[in-house]
Amino acid sequence: MPTAKVVTKKSTKTAKKPIPKTAKKITLDDVWASIHEISKAHKETEAALKENQKMVGEVQKAHKETEAALKETQRIVGGLGISHNETEKAMKETQRIVGDLGNKFGDEAEYTMIPGLPEKFKHFGFDFGAISRNRKINNDKYDIHAEIDAFLENGTQAMAVEVKAKLQTGDVDDHIKRMEKIRKHADIVGDKRELFGALAATVVQDKPRDYALEKGFYVIEPSGEDVKITKPGSDLKVW
């Protein structure tokens, strides 16, 4: 008896190609939601700056009152014949209280001026993806110690920002020394990124501003209800 042949039928069906996913369309509602968030953030920044400006006036008033009180104390002390040690102790306590006020005001300046810096610096060609506050460098082996109020960074660049209540020329010199320490430490650990510097303050007078720009620093200061950044121009320093 002949053996029957088994015929295998080939499938004529073609494999289905995956349907590419289409990108989510941005709707008008999405746009309005983004505008609402930006507007909300702007209003919060305005409120913080107004509070900051109020504190500036309070600190300046307190400083003037303290100076007047110190002069009056010295006058009274001279008339009463109080000992030099007692006078010195009283003056140190007064200076401590004033210093605490200044530190508190400096903290408020950091709180209001630092958060929006990455976005602000985009106008100067920077794209900082990360920001950290109160970064510390403690390298005992090479005796390198520094504290950075705000450190903005990406893969190729970094910027160290020092924040003050009122900018002084001495603050500029101190930041130069700080930048040198940061650069030295970065080289030791193999960090070859470009390093820039900036000084931020709620009160900035012409002389310290010009001096900071001359030394290659960006200067950050309030301008009305916003924050203004001034570029040092051709003197921009890269550490």
C-alpha positions as CSV (number, residue, x, y, z in Angstrom):
1,M,0.0,0.0,0.0
2,P,1.6,3.4,-1.0
3,T,2.5,5.8,1.7
4,A,0.6,9.2,1.7
5,K,2.7,12.3,1.4
6,V,2.2,14.9,4.1
7,V,2.1,18.4,2.6
8,T,2.9,21.3,4.9
9,K,1.1,24.5,4.0
10,K,3.1,27.6,4.3
11,S,1.5,30.5,6.0
12,T,0.8,33.5,3.8
13,K,0.3,35.8,6.6
14,T,2.8,38.7,6.9
15,A,4.2,39.8,10.3
16,K,2.6,42.9,11.6
17,K,4.9,45.9,11.8
18,P,4.9,47.6,15.2
19,I,2.9,50.8,15.1
20,P,5.2,53.7,16.1
21,K,4.0,55.6,19.2
22,T,3.1,59.1,18.4
23,A,4.4,61.8,20.7
24,K,2.0,63.3,23.1
25,K,0.5,66.4,21.6
26,I,0.7,69.6,23.7
27,T,-2.7,71.0,24.1
28,L,-3.8,74.5,24.9
29,D,-4.6,73.4,28.4
30,D,-1.0,72.3,28.9
31,V,0.2,75.7,27.7
32,W,-2.1,77.5,30.1
33,A,-1.1,75.2,33.0
34,S,2.6,76.0,32.3
35,I,1.9,79.7,32.2
36,H,0.0,79.5,35.5
37,E,2.9,77.7,37.2
38,I,5.4,80.3,35.9
39,S,3.1,83.1,37.0
40,K,2.7,81.5,40.5
41,A,6.5,81.1,40.8
42,H,7.0,84.8,39.8
43,K,4.5,86.0,42.4
44,E,6.3,84.0,45.1
45,T,9.6,85.4,44.1
46,E,8.2,89.0,44.1
47,A,6.8,88.4,47.6
48,A,10.2,87.0,48.9
49,L,12.1,90.0,47.4
50,K,9.7,92.5,49.0
51,E,10.2,90.8,52.4
52,N,14.0,90.8,51.7
53,Q,14.0,94.6,51.0
54,K,12.0,95.2,54.2
55,M,14.6,93.3,56.1
56,V,17.4,95.4,54.5
57,G,15.8,98.5,55.9
58,E,15.4,97.0,59.3
59,V,19.0,95.9,59.4
60,Q,20.3,99.3,58.3
61,K,18.1,101.0,60.9
62,A,19.3,98.6,63.6
63,H,22.9,99.3,62.5
64,K,22.5,103.0,62.9
65,E,20.7,102.6,66.2
66,T,23.5,100.4,67.4
67,E,26.2,102.9,66.4
68,A,24.3,105.6,68.3
69,A,24.0,103.4,71.3
70,L,27.7,102.5,71.3
71,K,28.6,106.2,71.2
72,E,26.2,107.0,74.0
73,T,27.6,104.1,76.0
74,Q,31.2,105.3,75.6
75,R,30.1,108.8,76.7
76,I,28.4,107.5,79.8
77,V,31.3,105.1,80.6
78,G,33.7,108.0,80.4
79,G,31.7,109.9,82.9
80,L,31.1,107.1,85.3
81,G,34.6,105.7,85.3
82,I,33.5,102.1,84.6
83,S,36.5,99.7,84.1
84,H,37.9,99.1,80.6
85,N,37.2,95.4,80.9
86,E,33.5,95.9,81.6
87,T,33.2,98.4,78.7
88,E,34.9,96.0,76.4
89,K,32.7,93.1,77.4
90,A,29.5,95.2,76.9
91,M,30.7,96.3,73.4
92,K,31.6,92.7,72.4
93,E,28.1,91.6,73.4
94,T,26.6,94.4,71.3
95,Q,28.7,93.5,68.3
96,R,27.6,89.8,68.7
97,I,24.0,90.8,68.6
98,V,24.6,92.9,65.5
99,G,26.5,90.0,63.9
100,D,23.6,87.6,64.6
101,L,21.3,90.1,62.8
102,G,23.6,90.2,59.9
103,N,23.8,86.4,59.7
104,K,20.1,86.1,59.8
105,F,19.7,88.6,57.0
106,G,22.4,86.8,55.0
107,D,20.4,83.6,55.3
108,E,17.3,85.4,54.0
109,A,19.4,86.7,51.1
110,E,20.4,83.1,50.2
111,Y,16.8,81.9,50.4
112,T,15.5,84.5,48.0
113,M,18.3,84.9,45.5
114,I,19.8,81.4,45.0
115,P,16.8,79.2,43.8
116,G,16.3,81.0,40.4
117,L,20.0,81.3,39.4
118,P,20.2,78.3,37.0
119,E,17.4,79.8,34.9
120,K,18.9,83.3,35.1
121,F,22.3,82.1,34.0
122,K,20.9,80.6,30.8
123,H,20.8,84.1,29.4
124,F,24.6,84.1,29.6
125,G,25.1,80.7,27.8
126,F,25.2,78.5,30.9
127,D,23.1,75.4,31.4
128,F,23.5,74.4,35.0
129,G,21.5,71.2,35.7
130,A,22.3,71.0,39.4
131,I,22.6,73.5,42.3
132,S,23.7,72.8,45.9
133,R,23.8,75.0,48.9
134,N,26.4,75.3,51.7
135,R,28.8,72.9,50.0
136,K,31.9,72.3,52.0
137,I,35.5,71.3,51.0
138,N,37.6,69.7,53.8
139,N,40.8,68.3,52.5
140,D,43.1,67.8,55.5
141,K,45.9,66.2,53.5
142,Y,46.4,69.4,51.5
143,D,45.0,71.8,54.1
144,I,42.2,73.0,51.8
145,H,39.0,74.1,53.5
146,A,36.3,76.2,52.0
147,E,32.5,76.7,52.2
148,I,30.4,77.7,49.2
149,D,27.0,79.3,49.6
150,A,25.7,78.1,46.3
151,F,27.4,75.7,43.7
152,L,25.9,75.5,40.2
153,E,27.2,72.8,37.9
154,N,27.0,70.7,34.8
155,G,29.3,68.2,33.1
156,T,31.8,70.8,31.8
157,Q,31.3,74.0,34.0
158,A,30.7,75.0,37.5
159,M,30.1,78.3,39.3
160,A,30.7,79.1,43.0
161,V,28.4,81.9,44.4
162,E,29.1,83.7,47.6
163,V,26.1,85.5,49.2
164,K,26.3,88.5,51.4
165,A,23.8,90.9,53.0
166,K,25.9,93.9,51.9
167,L,28.8,93.5,49.5
168,Q,32.2,94.9,50.6
169,T,35.4,95.0,48.6
170,G,36.9,92.7,51.2
171,D,34.3,90.1,50.3
172,V,35.6,90.2,46.7
173,D,39.2,89.5,47.9
174,D,38.0,86.7,50.1
175,H,36.1,85.1,47.2
176,I,39.2,85.2,45.1
177,K,41.0,83.1,47.8
178,R,38.1,80.8,48.0
179,M,38.1,80.3,44.2
180,E,41.8,79.4,44.3
181,K,41.1,76.8,46.9
182,I,38.2,75.3,45.0
183,R,40.4,75.1,41.8
184,K,43.3,73.5,43.7
185,H,41.0,70.9,45.2
186,A,39.3,70.2,41.9
187,D,42.6,69.6,40.2
188,I,43.6,67.2,43.0
189,V,40.5,65.1,42.5
190,G,40.7,65.2,38.7
191,D,37.8,67.7,38.2
192,K,38.9,69.6,35.1
193,R,35.7,71.6,34.6
194,E,35.8,75.3,33.9
195,L,35.2,77.2,37.1
196,F,33.5,80.6,37.4
197,G,32.7,82.8,40.3
198,A,29.8,85.1,41.3
199,L,29.0,87.4,44.2
200,A,25.4,88.0,45.3
201,A,24.2,90.6,47.8
202,T,21.0,92.4,48.7
203,V,22.8,95.7,49.1
204,V,25.4,96.4,46.4
205,Q,27.1,99.8,46.1
206,D,29.0,101.1,43.1
207,K,32.6,100.6,44.4
208,P,32.4,97.0,45.5
209,R,30.3,96.1,42.4
210,D,32.9,97.7,40.0
211,Y,35.7,95.9,42.0
212,A,34.0,92.5,41.7
213,L,33.4,93.0,38.0
214,E,37.1,94.1,37.5
215,K,38.2,90.8,39.2
216,G,36.1,88.7,36.8
217,F,33.1,87.9,38.9
218,Y,29.4,88.0,38.0
219,V,27.4,90.3,40.3
220,I,23.9,89.3,41.4
221,E,21.7,91.9,43.1
222,P,18.0,92.9,43.5
223,S,16.5,95.1,40.8
224,G,13.0,96.2,41.7
225,E,11.0,93.1,42.2
226,D,13.5,90.9,40.3
227,V,17.1,89.8,40.4
228,K,19.7,91.3,38.1
229,I,23.0,89.6,37.0
230,T,25.8,91.7,35.7
231,K,28.5,90.1,33.5
232,P,32.1,91.2,33.9
233,G,32.5,91.6,30.2
234,S,36.0,91.0,28.7
235,D,37.4,90.6,32.2
236,L,35.4,87.3,32.9
237,K,37.7,85.1,34.9
238,V,37.9,81.4,34.5
239,W,39.7,79.4,37.2
